Amino acid sequence: MNRPTIITNARIVSENGITEGDVRIRDGRIEKISGGGESTEGASVFDAEGRHLLPGMIDDQVHFREPGLTHKGSIATESRAALAGGITSFMEMPNTSPPTLTLDALEDKYTRAAEVAATNYAYYMGASNDNLEVIRSLPPGQACGVKIFMGASTGNMLVDNEETLAGIFREAQTVIATHCESTPRIELRLQQAIEKYGEDIPVTEHPWIRDAQSCLESSTIAVELAKTYDAQLHVLHLTTADEMALFEPGPIENKNITAEVCVHFLHFNSDDYPRMGNRIKCNPSIKSPRDQAALIEALQQGKIDVLATDHAPHTAEEKAQTNYLKAPAGLPLVQDAMLCILEHFHNGNFSLQDIVRLTSHNVARRFGVIDRGFIREGYWADLVLVDTTTPTLVRPENILYKCGWSPFEGHQFSSRIASTWVNGELAWDGSEVLDHNASMRLEFRAVRS
């Protein structure tokens, strides 16, 4: 057997609480968790120095832009930024170029990731108005889920045919993940804004154009379809207080309908548009302080089950456009996500156990990820060591995104990502990404029989 690694003097955060001890890793998996005092003979020893050891974040929503949009980001660049942010696995969205609407396109992405990804990886199958047969034929476990844009999208990925929507909810054998906004309402309000402002629409109008009602109308339809067909629904990137009434509080176990919020909706609100401009333009839009507070409360209640990023990089030049109609929507987030979430530990909103539940445990449970998302004996050793006493200043020279900018530039977070392991291999040492060949394709158990 290969030489084991022992992480000693760690404060281990798991579903069982926070315990002080050691983690022995062998052949990529956690062999033993103990209270300390393990023999280190013949082992490679890593001293955690009393810092907190968490399961690596599983980000269930990223856009890494490959294939077709690699001037913005790539699997190689963005997965390395994710490592620096404590993310050990990602699930990538289908709106690339070409979009992931066929089994061949899906497998092409897996082939690319196997060559260059620095973290573990999985991909969504995309839905369109005319690929229901592909979704019917999707083998269980080949994709992490089926993604439906039930709102405005690019290319051939807006699903607005009622018969197709019903067919997907009735027949998909995997998690159905939805982007919920009402396209007709958005188009109407955008036209009203153009009539009022012409080409000079201020970005402060973004949460008015893509308003709370547009989200509520669409997410209500998704929830009703899921209930009608007993489907496994995961509603992505919620942004409004009004939508919280659609979801049940409590543990994720045995829920058919789950929900997610993204880190930037907890950090920014509509008061930040004058300062940040198009840098925080995203879809759905960042909304009011009232909505922001409601999202945090829903996470505390268990109405929202998962924290993710919706990492969506664009070049600095693209985002610097002052014309609202031309500036693209989306933010780069994976390198900063865990630091942003840990701020809510420091301000008392969430405990560290809450954070691992929302970023790891619940993602594994929701998608049926096999042997990941927990610090458990026998599980793959996807781990992140966080230093909650040392701050991190976000500086341009330390940004690993291919786009080269972060919405948090100049902000000082209260914690630091000290180390990240992928399948037992040290992949981030606190200052640089280390070369390794440990990344794997995620495996899934059935979530719908």
C-alpha positions as CSV (number, residue, x, y, z in Angstrom):
1,M,0.0,0.0,0.0
2,N,1.1,3.6,-0.6
3,R,2.6,5.6,2.2
4,P,-0.3,7.2,4.3
5,T,-0.7,10.8,5.1
6,I,-1.8,11.8,8.7
7,I,-3.3,15.2,9.3
8,T,-2.6,15.8,13.0
9,N,-3.9,18.4,15.5
10,A,-7.0,19.3,13.5
11,R,-10.3,20.5,14.7
12,I,-12.5,18.2,12.6
13,V,-15.9,19.6,11.6
14,S,-18.3,16.8,10.7
15,E,-22.0,15.9,11.2
16,N,-21.0,14.7,14.6
17,G,-19.7,18.0,15.8
18,I,-16.3,19.6,16.2
19,T,-13.7,17.2,17.6
20,E,-9.9,17.5,18.0
21,G,-7.9,14.7,16.5
22,D,-6.1,13.2,13.5
23,V,-7.2,12.0,10.1
24,R,-5.2,9.2,8.4
25,I,-5.4,9.1,4.6
26,R,-4.4,6.1,2.5
27,D,-4.9,5.6,-1.2
28,G,-7.0,8.7,-1.5
29,R,-9.5,7.8,1.2
30,I,-9.9,8.5,4.9
31,E,-8.7,5.4,6.6
32,K,-9.1,6.4,10.2
33,I,-10.3,9.3,12.3
34,S,-9.0,9.4,15.8
35,G,-8.7,11.6,18.9
36,G,-5.0,12.0,18.3
37,G,-1.9,10.2,19.4
38,E,-1.7,8.0,16.3
39,S,1.6,6.5,15.4
40,T,3.1,8.4,12.6
41,E,5.8,5.9,11.7
42,G,6.1,5.5,8.0
43,A,3.6,8.3,7.3
44,S,3.7,11.7,5.8
45,V,2.7,14.1,8.6
46,F,0.8,17.4,8.1
47,D,0.3,19.4,11.3
48,A,-3.0,21.3,11.1
49,E,-1.9,23.4,14.1
50,G,-5.3,23.5,15.6
51,R,-7.1,24.9,12.6
52,H,-10.5,23.7,11.4
53,L,-10.6,20.8,8.9
54,L,-13.8,20.7,6.8
55,P,-15.0,18.5,4.0
56,G,-14.2,20.3,0.7
57,M,-17.0,22.4,-0.8
58,I,-19.0,20.7,-3.6
59,D,-20.1,23.6,-5.8
60,D,-23.2,22.5,-7.6
61,Q,-23.4,25.4,-10.0
62,V,-20.5,26.8,-12.0
63,H,-19.9,28.0,-15.5
64,F,-16.3,27.2,-16.5
65,R,-16.9,28.4,-20.1
66,E,-15.4,25.4,-21.9
67,P,-15.9,24.6,-24.8
68,G,-16.4,27.7,-26.9
69,L,-16.0,30.6,-24.5
70,T,-12.5,30.0,-23.2
71,H,-11.4,33.7,-23.5
72,K,-13.5,34.1,-20.3
73,G,-12.3,30.9,-18.4
74,S,-11.5,27.3,-18.9
75,I,-11.8,24.0,-16.9
76,A,-8.0,24.3,-16.1
77,T,-8.0,27.9,-14.9
78,E,-11.3,28.0,-13.0
79,S,-10.8,24.6,-11.3
80,R,-7.4,25.9,-10.0
81,A,-9.1,29.0,-8.7
82,A,-11.7,26.8,-7.0
83,L,-8.9,24.8,-5.2
84,A,-7.6,28.1,-3.8
85,G,-11.1,28.7,-2.5
86,G,-11.5,25.4,-0.8
87,I,-13.7,23.8,-3.4
88,T,-12.8,20.2,-4.2
89,S,-15.6,19.3,-6.6
90,F,-17.7,21.2,-9.2
91,M,-20.9,20.6,-11.2
92,E,-20.8,22.5,-14.4
93,M,-23.7,24.0,-16.4
94,P,-24.6,23.3,-20.0
95,N,-24.7,26.7,-21.6
96,T,-21.4,26.5,-23.3
97,S,-20.8,26.7,-27.0
98,P,-22.0,24.4,-28.3
99,P,-24.5,23.8,-25.5
100,T,-24.6,20.4,-23.7
101,L,-27.8,19.1,-25.3
102,T,-26.6,15.7,-26.5
103,L,-24.8,12.7,-24.9
104,D,-21.8,13.3,-27.2
105,A,-21.5,16.9,-26.0
106,L,-21.8,15.7,-22.4
107,E,-19.0,13.1,-22.8
108,D,-16.8,15.6,-24.6
109,K,-16.8,17.7,-21.4
110,Y,-15.9,14.8,-19.3
111,T,-13.0,14.0,-21.6
112,R,-11.8,17.5,-21.4
113,A,-12.0,17.6,-17.6
114,A,-10.2,14.2,-17.2
115,E,-7.2,15.9,-18.9
116,V,-7.0,19.2,-17.1
117,A,-9.4,19.6,-14.1
118,A,-7.6,20.3,-10.8
119,T,-10.7,19.2,-8.8
120,N,-13.3,16.5,-9.1
121,Y,-15.9,17.2,-11.7
122,A,-19.4,16.5,-13.0
123,Y,-21.7,18.0,-15.7
124,Y,-25.3,18.7,-16.3
125,M,-27.3,17.7,-19.3
126,G,-29.0,20.7,-20.7
127,A,-32.7,20.9,-21.7
128,S,-34.2,22.5,-24.7
129,N,-37.6,22.6,-26.3
130,D,-36.5,19.7,-28.6
131,N,-34.2,17.3,-26.8
132,L,-36.7,15.5,-24.6
133,E,-35.7,12.2,-26.2
134,V,-32.1,12.8,-25.1
135,I,-33.2,13.4,-21.6
136,R,-35.3,10.2,-21.7
137,S,-32.2,8.2,-22.8
138,L,-29.8,9.8,-20.2
139,P,-28.4,6.9,-18.2
140,P,-28.6,7.3,-14.4
141,G,-25.4,8.7,-13.1
142,Q,-24.0,10.0,-16.4
143,A,-24.9,13.6,-15.5
144,C,-25.3,15.2,-12.1
145,G,-28.7,16.5,-13.2
146,V,-30.7,18.0,-16.0
147,K,-30.6,21.8,-16.1
148,I,-33.7,23.7,-17.3
149,F,-33.6,27.4,-18.0
150,M,-37.2,28.4,-17.2
151,G,-36.2,32.0,-17.8
152,A,-34.2,34.0,-20.3
153,S,-31.2,32.2,-21.7
154,T,-28.8,32.3,-24.7
155,G,-28.9,30.0,-27.7
156,N,-31.4,27.1,-27.8
157,M,-31.7,26.6,-24.0
158,L,-34.9,28.4,-23.0
159,V,-37.5,25.8,-22.3
160,D,-40.9,27.5,-22.5
161,N,-43.0,24.7,-24.2
162,E,-45.4,23.5,-21.6
163,E,-45.6,19.9,-23.1
164,T,-41.8,19.6,-23.0
165,L,-41.6,20.9,-19.5
166,A,-44.2,18.4,-18.3
167,G,-42.3,15.7,-20.1
168,I,-39.0,16.5,-18.4
169,F,-40.6,16.6,-15.0
170,R,-42.4,13.4,-15.7
171,E,-39.6,11.4,-17.1
172,A,-36.2,12.6,-16.0
173,Q,-34.5,10.0,-13.9
174,T,-32.1,12.5,-12.2
175,V,-32.3,15.8,-10.3
176,I,-33.9,18.6,-12.3
177,A,-32.2,21.9,-11.6
178,T,-34.0,25.0,-12.7
179,H,-33.1,28.7,-13.4
180,C,-36.5,30.3,-12.6
181,E,-37.4,33.7,-14.1
182,S,-40.4,34.6,-16.2
183,T,-39.2,35.6,-19.7
184,P,-42.4,37.4,-20.8
185,R,-42.4,39.6,-17.6
186,I,-38.7,40.4,-18.0
187,E,-39.1,41.3,-21.7
188,L,-42.1,43.6,-20.8
189,R,-40.2,45.4,-18.1
190,L,-37.1,45.7,-20.2
191,Q,-39.1,47.4,-22.9
192,Q,-40.6,49.8,-20.4
193,A,-37.1,50.7,-19.2
194,I,-36.0,51.3,-22.8
195,E,-38.9,53.5,-23.4
196,K,-38.0,55.5,-20.3
197,Y,-34.2,55.6,-20.6
198,G,-33.4,54.7,-24.2
199,E,-30.0,53.1,-24.4
200,D,-28.9,54.7,-21.1
201,I,-30.6,52.3,-18.7
202,P,-28.8,52.6,-15.3
203,V,-27.7,49.3,-13.8
204,T,-29.7,50.2,-10.7
205,E,-32.8,49.3,-12.8
206,H,-31.6,45.7,-13.0
207,P,-33.5,44.4,-10.0
208,W,-36.6,46.2,-11.3
209,I,-36.3,44.7,-14.7
210,R,-35.6,41.2,-13.4
211,D,-37.8,41.6,-10.4
212,A,-39.0,39.4,-7.6
213,Q,-42.3,38.7,-9.3
214,S,-40.5,37.3,-12.4
215,C,-38.7,34.9,-10.1
216,L,-41.8,33.9,-8.1
217,E,-44.0,33.2,-11.2
218,S,-41.4,30.8,-12.7
219,S,-40.4,29.1,-9.5
220,T,-44.1,28.5,-8.6
221,I,-44.5,26.7,-11.9
222,A,-41.5,24.5,-11.2
223,V,-42.6,23.6,-7.8
224,E,-46.1,22.8,-9.0
225,L,-44.7,20.5,-11.8
226,A,-42.5,18.8,-9.3
227,K,-45.4,18.0,-7.1
228,T,-47.6,16.9,-9.9
229,Y,-45.0,14.4,-11.3
230,D,-43.2,13.5,-8.0
231,A,-40.0,14.8,-9.5
232,Q,-36.7,15.6,-7.8
233,L,-36.5,19.4,-8.2
234,H,-33.6,21.6,-7.1
235,V,-34.3,25.4,-7.6
236,L,-31.1,27.3,-8.2
237,H,-29.9,30.7,-7.0
238,L,-33.0,32.0,-5.2
239,T,-33.0,35.7,-4.6
240,T,-36.3,36.8,-3.1
241,A,-38.2,36.8,0.1
242,D,-41.4,36.0,-1.7
243,E,-40.2,32.6,-3.0
244,M,-39.4,31.3,0.5
245,A,-43.1,30.4,1.0
246,L,-42.6,27.7,-1.7
247,F,-40.1,25.6,0.4
248,E,-40.4,23.5,3.5
249,P,-38.1,24.1,6.5
250,G,-36.1,21.3,8.1
251,P,-33.5,18.7,7.2
252,I,-32.9,17.8,3.5
253,E,-33.4,14.1,4.0
254,N,-36.6,12.9,2.2
255,K,-37.2,16.2,0.5
256,N,-38.2,16.0,-3.2
257,I,-38.0,19.8,-3.6
258,T,-34.8,21.6,-2.5
259,A,-33.4,25.0,-3.0
260,E,-30.1,26.8,-3.3
261,V,-28.7,30.3,-2.8
262,C,-25.4,31.7,-4.0
263,V,-22.8,33.5,-2.0
264,H,-23.0,36.8,-3.8
265,F,-26.7,37.2,-2.9
266,L,-25.7,37.0,0.8
267,H,-22.8,39.5,0.4
268,F,-24.3,42.2,-1.9
269,N,-27.7,43.8,-2.2
270,S,-29.3,46.5,-4.4
271,D,-27.7,49.2,-2.4
272,D,-24.3,48.1,-3.9
273,Y,-25.2,48.8,-7.6
274,P,-24.1,52.5,-7.5
275,R,-20.7,51.4,-6.2
276,M,-20.2,48.2,-8.1
277,G,-22.1,48.9,-11.3
278,N,-22.2,46.1,-13.9
279,R,-19.6,44.1,-12.0
280,I,-22.5,42.7,-9.9
281,K,-24.9,42.4,-12.8
282,C,-26.1,38.8,-12.8
283,N,-29.2,36.8,-13.5
284,P,-31.3,36.5,-11.5
285,S,-30.5,39.9,-10.1
286,I,-29.1,40.9,-6.7
287,K,-32.1,42.3,-5.0
288,S,-33.1,44.4,-1.9
289,P,-31.7,44.3,1.7
290,R,-35.1,42.8,2.7
291,D,-34.6,39.9,0.3
292,Q,-31.0,39.4,1.4
293,A,-32.1,39.1,5.0
294,A,-34.8,36.7,4.1
295,L,-32.3,34.4,2.3
296,I,-30.1,34.3,5.4
297,E,-33.1,33.5,7.6
298,A,-34.3,30.7,5.2
299,L,-30.8,29.1,5.3
300,Q,-31.0,29.1,9.1
301,Q,-34.5,27.5,9.0
302,G,-33.5,24.9,6.4
303,K,-35.9,26.2,3.8
304,I,-32.8,26.7,1.6
305,D,-30.6,23.6,1.6
306,V,-27.5,24.4,-0.4
307,L,-24.9,27.2,-0.7
308,A,-23.2,27.5,-4.1
309,T,-21.5,30.1,-6.4
310,D,-23.0,30.3,-9.9
311,H,-19.4,31.2,-10.8
312,A,-19.8,32.9,-14.2
313,P,-16.7,34.8,-15.4
314,H,-16.5,37.5,-18.1
315,T,-13.5,39.5,-19.1
316,A,-12.8,42.8,-17.3
317,E,-13.4,44.6,-20.6
318,E,-16.8,43.0,-21.1
319,K,-17.9,43.9,-17.6
320,A,-16.4,47.4,-17.9
321,Q,-19.0,48.4,-20.5
322,T,-21.1,51.1,-19.2
323,N,-24.0,50.3,-21.5
324,Y,-26.4,48.1,-19.4
325,L,-27.8,46.4,-22.4
326,K,-24.3,45.2,-23.6
327,A,-22.7,44.3,-20.3
328,P,-22.9,40.6,-19.7
329,A,-24.4,39.1,-16.5
330,G,-22.3,37.0,-14.2
331,L,-19.5,37.1,-11.6
332,P,-16.3,35.1,-11.0
333,L,-16.7,33.6,-7.5
334,V,-15.1,30.2,-6.8
335,Q,-11.8,31.5,-5.3
336,D,-13.7,33.7,-2.9
337,A,-16.8,31.6,-2.1
338,M,-15.7,29.8,1.1
339,L,-14.1,33.0,2.5
340,C,-17.4,34.8,1.9
341,I,-19.4,32.1,3.6
342,L,-17.1,32.0,6.6
343,E,-17.9,35.7,7.2
344,H,-21.3,34.4,8.3
345,F,-19.5,32.3,10.9
346,H,-17.7,35.3,12.2
347,N,-20.9,37.4,12.4
348,G,-22.9,34.7,14.1
349,N,-25.3,33.8,11.3
350,F,-24.0,30.3,10.8
351,S,-21.9,27.8,12.8
352,L,-19.1,25.9,11.1
353,Q,-21.4,22.8,11.2
354,D,-24.1,24.8,9.4
355,I,-21.5,25.8,6.8
356,V,-20.3,22.2,6.1
357,R,-24.0,21.1,5.9
358,L,-24.8,23.7,3.3
359,T,-21.7,23.4,1.2
360,S,-20.9,19.7,1.4
361,H,-23.2,17.4,3.3
362,N,-26.4,18.6,1.7
363,V,-25.0,18.8,-1.8
364,A,-23.9,15.1,-1.6
365,R,-27.3,14.1,-0.2
366,R,-29.3,16.1,-2.8
367,F,-27.4,14.8,-5.9
368,G,-26.5,11.3,-4.5
369,V,-22.8,11.9,-4.7
370,I,-21.1,8.7,-3.8
371,D,-18.5,8.7,-0.9
372,R,-17.9,12.4,-0.8
373,G,-19.1,15.5,1.1
374,F,-18.4,14.2,4.6
375,I,-15.3,13.5,6.8
376,R,-16.1,9.8,7.3
377,E,-13.9,6.7,7.3
378,G,-13.9,5.1,3.9
379,Y,-14.9,8.3,2.1
380,W,-12.6,10.1,-0.4
381,A,-10.3,12.6,1.4
382,D,-11.6,15.9,-0.2
383,L,-10.7,18.3,2.6
384,V,-10.1,22.0,3.3
385,L,-8.2,23.4,6.2
386,V,-9.4,26.9,7.2
387,D,-7.7,29.4,9.4
388,T,-10.4,31.5,11.0
389,T,-7.9,33.7,12.8
390,T,-5.9,35.0,9.8
391,P,-7.5,37.5,7.4
392,T,-7.3,37.4,3.6
393,L,-7.1,40.6,1.6
394,V,-8.3,40.1,-2.0
395,R,-5.7,41.6,-4.2
396,P,-5.4,41.6,-8.1
397,E,-2.0,39.9,-8.0
398,N,-3.5,36.9,-6.2
399,I,-6.5,36.3,-8.4
400,L,-6.4,33.0,-10.3
401,Y,-9.5,33.5,-12.5
402,K,-8.6,33.7,-16.1
403,C,-10.7,36.9,-16.4
404,G,-8.3,38.4,-13.9
405,W,-10.7,40.2,-11.6
406,S,-12.9,39.6,-8.6
407,P,-16.0,41.5,-7.3
408,F,-14.3,41.3,-3.9
409,E,-11.1,43.2,-4.8
410,G,-9.9,45.3,-1.9
411,H,-12.1,43.5,0.6
412,Q,-10.6,41.8,3.6
413,F,-12.1,38.5,4.7
414,S,-11.7,37.3,8.2
415,S,-10.4,33.8,7.3
416,R,-7.8,32.1,5.1
417,I,-7.9,28.9,3.1
418,A,-4.8,27.2,4.5
419,S,-4.8,23.9,2.5
420,T,-7.0,21.9,0.2
421,W,-6.7,18.1,-0.5
422,V,-8.3,16.3,-3.5
423,N,-8.6,12.6,-3.1
424,G,-5.9,12.7,-0.4
425,E,-3.4,14.8,-2.5
426,L,-2.4,18.2,-1.2
427,A,-3.5,20.4,-4.0
428,W,-3.4,23.9,-2.5
429,D,-0.8,24.8,0.1
430,G,-2.1,28.2,1.1
431,S,-0.1,30.2,-1.5
432,E,-0.1,28.2,-4.7
433,V,-1.8,25.3,-6.6
434,L,0.2,22.2,-6.6
435,D,0.4,19.8,-9.5
436,H,-1.4,16.5,-9.0
437,N,-3.2,13.8,-10.9
438,A,-5.8,13.0,-8.3
439,S,-9.0,14.6,-9.7
440,M,-11.9,12.2,-10.5
441,R,-15.2,12.1,-12.2
442,L,-17.9,12.3,-9.6
443,E,-20.1,9.2,-9.2
444,F,-23.8,9.3,-8.3
445,R,-26.4,7.0,-6.9
446,A,-30.0,7.1,-8.1
447,V,-32.1,9.8,-6.6
448,R,-35.4,8.8,-8.4
449,S,-36.5,5.3,-8.9
